[in-house]
Amino acid sequence: MDENQSKPVEQNQVIEKILDNLSLIIKGKSQILRDIIISILGGVNILLEDVPGTGKTTLAKGLARSIEGDFRRIQFTPDLLPADVLGSTVYNPREGSFYFKQGPVFTNILLADEINRASPRTQSSLLEAMNESQVTIDGVRHPLPEFFMVVATQNPVEFHGTYPLPEAQLDRFGISLTLGYPAVEDEVDVYYTQNERHPIEDLKAVADLSHMSDLQGRVKKVRVSKPVAYYIANIADASRNHPELKLGVSTRGSLMLYRMIQARAFMEGREYTTPDDVKAMAVKVLAHRLVLDTKARYSGMTKAQIIEDILKTTPVPT
């Protein structure tokens, strides 16, 4: 077997090794971990919405260690400024000149912890970085590392002292996931695995950034047939005309769904996508982008339910 034929097998092994690594620190959440890997393969930013203490920070840190990536964590607070995230121009009195001091955004995996605790001004400082992998300071463009992603967390049940993420910010997250509490047996397992020290301290890299960049490039070559592409577009269009929505899925949102079904197919060892890929990823990729109208919000309707209803009424290609 030549090198080109053996490469996909090696890549599948890389994916499984990363999953095995993450399962050492996050117990009983195999589907969530697979969604995380799909998100990395698709090259999108991740929003983790959950209560404190469910392992969100541990997951992001373990992911960075697994792929030998640089990791930075920012605790978002009301007094955090954009310069604390991006960096700033600093004057050097000795040389009589200015230089740019990079902020923590210049990394491979940025954990924006409790992102909704910062002011809208600070939240918006990430928009350019998340969409264009660059930041502009004083009119000067500063590119971010080739492999860059934001993993943001927020507590969905705490509202005091928080600022809801604006629609433009939410639209830049490729997927929204919830870890949730572990099953009882998995929680007991956590007690024993952390009895002496946290297992993340012993986590070793099983891949590197070149592996991940190569995988992302191969994901983009996964075939999406015209009927499947139209299926995505029809779902997005249905959301824009839904009577219970003030704001439906943007073109950016449908493009991210397109990319995520490629990543899911690749994860399963296929070179083509199917409507089932769309059904599997639609709620996770699209629901957080919607804006409910007032009547739907007070009736208890959820964004996930609306996407599920749209999936039921949108013709599936054969």
C-alpha positions in Angstrom: 0.0 0.0 0.0 1.5 3.4 -1.0 1.7 6.4 1.3 -1.4 8.1 -0.1 -3.5 5.0 0.6 -2.3 4.6 4.1 -2.8 8.2 5.1 -6.5 8.1 5.8 -6.1 5.1 8.1 -3.5 7.0 10.1 -5.8 10.0 10.3 -8.6 7.8 11.6 -6.2 6.6 14.2 -5.4 10.2 15.1 -9.1 11.0 15.6 -9.6 7.9 17.8 -6.6 8.8 19.9 -7.9 12.3 20.6 -11.3 10.8 21.6 -9.6 8.3 23.9 -7.6 11.1 25.4 -10.6 13.3 26.1 -12.6 10.4 27.5 -9.9 10.1 30.3 -11.0 13.5 31.6 -14.7 13.8 30.6 -16.6 10.7 31.6 -19.7 9.3 30.0 -20.0 12.0 27.2 -18.9 10.1 24.1 -21.4 11.9 21.8 -20.4 15.3 23.0 -16.8 14.5 22.5 -17.4 13.3 19.0 -19.3 16.6 18.3 -16.2 18.5 19.6 -13.9 16.6 17.2 -16.4 17.3 14.4 -16.3 21.0 15.3 -12.5 21.0 15.1 -12.5 19.2 11.8 -15.0 21.7 10.5 -12.8 24.6 11.7 -15.6 26.3 13.7 -15.8 28.0 17.1 -17.6 26.2 20.0 -20.1 27.6 22.5 -20.5 25.5 25.7 -23.7 26.5 27.5 -23.9 24.8 30.9 -24.0 25.3 34.7 -20.6 25.6 36.5 -18.7 22.5 37.4 -19.5 20.2 34.5 -16.0 20.1 33.0 -16.2 22.8 30.3 -12.8 24.3 31.2 -11.2 20.9 31.6 -12.5 19.9 28.2 -11.0 22.9 26.4 -7.6 22.5 28.2 -7.5 18.7 27.5 -8.3 19.4 23.8 -5.3 21.8 23.6 -3.0 19.3 25.2 -4.2 16.5 23.0 -3.2 18.3 19.8 -0.1 20.0 21.2 -1.7 23.4 20.8 -1.1 26.6 22.7 -3.9 27.3 25.2 -4.9 30.6 26.8 -7.8 31.2 29.2 -9.5 34.5 29.7 -12.0 34.9 32.6 -14.5 37.4 31.2 -15.7 39.9 33.8 -17.6 43.2 33.6 -14.3 45.2 34.0 -12.5 43.3 31.2 -11.4 45.6 28.3 -10.9 44.8 24.6 -7.1 45.5 25.1 -7.0 42.7 27.7 -8.2 40.3 25.0 -6.5 41.6 21.9 -3.4 43.4 23.1 -2.4 47.0 22.7 0.2 49.4 21.3 2.8 50.1 24.0 5.4 53.0 24.1 9.0 52.0 24.7 10.6 55.1 26.3 14.1 53.7 25.9 13.9 53.4 22.1 11.4 56.2 21.7 9.0 54.0 19.6 5.8 52.0 19.9 5.4 48.3 19.6 2.4 45.9 19.7 2.1 43.7 22.7 0.0 40.7 21.9 -3.0 39.8 24.0 -4.1 36.2 24.9 -6.1 35.9 21.7 -2.9 35.1 20.0 -3.0 31.4 20.7 -4.4 28.2 19.1 -7.3 27.5 21.5 -8.7 30.4 23.4 -11.1 29.7 26.2 -13.4 32.6 26.7 -14.7 31.6 30.2 -18.2 33.0 31.1 -18.1 35.2 28.0 -21.5 36.7 28.8 -20.1 38.4 32.0 -18.1 40.9 29.9 -19.6 44.1 28.5 -20.9 44.1 24.9 -17.9 46.2 23.9 -15.4 43.5 25.1 -17.5 40.7 23.7 -17.4 42.4 20.3 -13.6 42.5 20.4 -13.7 38.8 19.4 -15.8 39.3 16.3 -13.0 39.9 13.9 -10.8 37.2 15.4 -13.6 34.6 15.2 -14.6 35.4 11.7 -11.3 36.4 10.0 -8.6 35.0 12.2 -7.0 38.4 12.6 -7.2 41.5 14.8 -6.8 45.1 13.8 -5.2 47.5 16.3 -4.7 51.1 15.5 -5.3 50.4 11.8 -2.7 47.6 11.6 -3.7 44.0 10.8 -2.3 41.3 13.0 -2.9 37.7 11.7 -3.7 35.0 14.3 -2.1 31.6 14.2 -3.1 29.4 11.3 -4.9 27.0 13.7 -7.2 29.2 15.9 -10.5 28.5 17.5 -12.5 30.0 20.4 -14.2 27.8 23.0 -16.6 30.0 24.9 -18.6 29.1 28.0 -21.6 30.6 29.6 -24.0 29.7 32.3 -27.6 29.7 30.8 -29.4 29.9 34.2 -27.6 32.9 35.8 -28.6 36.3 34.6 -27.4 38.7 37.4 -24.4 40.6 36.2 -24.4 39.1 32.7 -24.8 40.6 29.2 -26.6 38.4 26.6 -24.5 37.6 23.6 -25.6 39.7 20.6 -26.9 37.9 17.5 -23.7 38.8 15.6 -21.6 37.1 18.2 -23.8 34.0 18.4 -23.7 33.7 14.6 -19.9 33.2 14.7 -20.1 30.1 16.9 -20.3 27.1 14.6 -22.0 24.9 17.2 -23.6 25.1 20.6 -23.3 22.2 23.0 -24.3 21.3 26.5 -22.2 18.8 28.6 -24.8 18.2 31.3 -24.3 16.3 34.5 -22.7 12.8 34.3 -24.6 9.6 35.1 -24.3 8.4 38.7 -21.8 5.7 37.8 -19.7 8.1 35.8 -19.7 10.7 38.6 -18.4 8.0 41.0 -15.7 7.2 38.5 -14.7 10.9 38.5 -14.2 10.8 42.3 -11.7 7.9 42.0 -9.8 9.2 38.9 -9.2 12.5 40.7 -8.5 11.0 44.1 -4.8 11.9 44.1 -4.5 14.3 41.1 -6.4 15.4 38.1 -5.9 13.1 35.1 -5.4 16.1 32.9 -2.0 16.5 34.5 -0.9 13.2 32.9 -2.5 13.9 29.5 -0.1 13.5 26.6 -0.3 15.0 23.1 -1.5 12.4 20.5 -1.5 14.7 17.5 -0.1 18.1 16.5 -1.3 21.2 14.8 -0.1 20.0 11.4 -2.2 16.9 11.8 -5.3 19.0 12.5 -4.6 21.4 9.6 -4.2 18.4 7.2 -7.5 16.9 8.5 -9.3 20.2 8.0 -8.1 20.4 4.5 -9.3 16.9 3.7 -12.7 17.6 5.3 -13.3 20.4 2.6 -12.9 17.7 -0.1 -15.8 15.6 1.2 -18.5 15.7 -1.5 -21.8 17.5 -0.9 -24.3 16.7 -3.7 -26.6 19.4 -5.0 -29.7 17.8 -3.5 -28.1 17.9 0.0 -26.9 21.5 -0.5 -30.5 22.5 -1.5 -31.7 20.6 1.6 -29.6 22.9 3.8 -30.7 26.0 1.9 -34.4 25.1 2.2 -34.0 24.6 5.9 -32.4 28.0 6.3 -35.1 29.6 4.1 -37.9 28.0 6.1 -36.4 29.5 9.3 -36.4 33.0 7.7 -40.1 32.7 7.0 -41.1 30.9 10.2 -44.0 32.8 11.9 -42.6 32.4 15.4 -39.1 33.8 14.6 -37.9 37.3 14.4 -34.6 36.2 12.9 -33.8 33.0 11.1 -30.6 31.3 10.0 -28.1 33.5 8.2 -26.1 32.5 5.2 -23.1 32.2 7.5 -25.1 29.7 9.6 -26.1 27.6 6.7 -22.5 27.6 5.4 -21.4 26.4 8.8 -23.9 23.5 8.6 -22.5 22.7 5.2 -19.0 22.5 6.7 -20.1 20.5 9.7 -21.9 17.8 7.7 -18.6 17.4 5.7 -16.8 17.0 9.0 -19.3 14.5 10.3 -19.1 12.4 7.1 -15.3 12.5 7.3 -15.5 11.4 11.0 -17.5 8.4 9.9 -15.0 7.5 7.1 -17.2 8.7 4.2 -16.2 10.8 1.2 -19.8 12.0 0.7 -22.5 13.5 2.8 -26.2 12.5 3.2 -29.4 14.1 4.5 -28.9 12.2 7.7 -25.7 14.2 8.3 -27.9 17.4 8.0 -30.5 16.0 10.4 -27.8 15.0 13.0 -26.1 18.4 13.0 -29.0 20.9 12.3 -30.1 21.6 15.9 -26.6 21.9 17.3 -25.4 24.2 14.5 -28.5 26.3 13.8 -30.7 26.6 16.9 -28.6 29.1 18.9 -28.7 31.6 15.9 -32.5 32.0 16.0 -34.4 34.9 17.6 -37.8 34.0 18.9 -40.7 36.5 18.6 -42.3 37.6 21.8 -45.3 35.3 21.6 -43.2 32.2 21.0 -40.8 33.2 23.8 -43.6 33.4 26.4 -45.3 30.3 25.2 -42.3 28.2 26.2 -41.3 27.3 22.6 -37.6 26.6 22.3 -35.3 27.3 19.4 -34.4 23.6 19.2 -38.1 22.7 18.8 -38.4 25.1 15.9 -35.5 23.6 14.0 -36.9 20.1 14.7 -40.3 21.2 13.3 -38.6 22.7 10.2 -36.8 19.4 9.7 -40.1 17.5 9.8 -41.7 19.8 7.2 -38.8 20.2 4.8 -38.8 17.6 2.0 -35.8 15.3 2.3 -33.9 14.6 -0.9 -33.6 11.0 -2.0 
